[in-house]
Amino acid sequence: MQEQTETKVKVDRALAPVGTCVTLSDRFISEENPLGILTDAAILIEGESVVWVGKQDDVPARFDLSAADIQDFSRQTVLPGLIDAHTHLVFAGSRAAEFDMRVHGDTYLEILAKGGGIQATVRATKEASFDELYEMGMRRLDVLLREGVTTVEAKSGYGLSVEGELRLLEVLEALNRDHAVDVVPTFLGAHTVPREYKDAPEKYVALVIEEMIPRVAERNLAAFCDVFCEEGVIDVKTSRKILEAASRHGLKLKLHADQLTNSGGGLLSAELKATSADHLEYFPEDEVPRFREGGVVAVLLPVAAQYLMMQKTPPVHAFLSHGVPVALATDFNPGSAPCLSLLTAMTIGACLYRIPTEVVIKGVTLHAARAVGIEGKIGRIEAGYQADLSVFPVRDYRLIATTYGGVLPQRVMKRGHWRFVTENCGPAEGL
Ligand SMILES: [Zn+2]
């Protein structure tokens, strides 16, 4: 007779029971349960990964929990670690004065043309040392982590010279190495044409294509190449040249598209099968099916829209009805979105676009993972996924997406380790 010996799987940690577990796992998602929510759940973790998630009563016998650290979150909601899919994380200087200029009628593009806007941040960033930029980046990541964010996309674009752009990407590389939050770097040398190339913009574009992109790619300093595609910034024809060059060097593509005018950036992103197109206020609604065909994630940036006092909103409901994945992000930057709070961006987005909380939650987890090119690893609570988790002190997950700064996480886990823990969660208990 053969003896059956089952090897037990050792578990380091167990979150059990979890009151509300927002898995976003295909196994639990249904029409009635679009986020795959489980109540009275268990999440088992070994090393850096989730090894099992399901109802607590269903934990298979093959898991050995004898040495596991088991914690009770029966009064909490656990979400996948949040993902901020669009930030300009590293810069120096303030652009607060531009707010009053806009209130008095100057537009974003007029301020840029006068040498303000991005150009002002480029000057201030140039004056800051590597260490100063690094320290600011570390503190900003701390703030995001405390909100439950475990992965951040971050762009260069305030260097606008070969050395300046490489330096910002090196800062991002150091931040990714040293901070618990993962930083996905994007090269944005084509953020605008710097003033010194005003009369010969083609020379700057040649610098981006012939020097910056090859050096960034060679040193593996960026996962993506992005362009601020807009009339008066980088036109669609030039954007195409830059992105095609980046693609040839193995970089994935993103675009700042159709934010201030319908300049054709959204359509270009579909044609080039970019990973994401971001902003999209002026993207024409009847072209939305092209996004679906091109596999583009629509990244919405509601804080920038609100801060620039824009009247127009992207065709969000057409994106949703055509099955285009929609992500939401802060667009953290000093000029048009000085907002280091993804939770605030979520609530602004929910109101501005009239979208239900389930869309908002997917926009900072499942779909944001796709927008940063690491779906399959983050953005869900599922076996085989990274153990990136945010624990909120409420049972009703909708409060997280619809409360301005009131519901903050109690704990945040990155790769199986608690990286933020607090006993004081503010007013959340009273909600
Ligand atoms: Zn941006």
Residues whose N, C-alpha, C, O or C-beta is under 5 A from the ligand:
A	BS01	ZN	D331
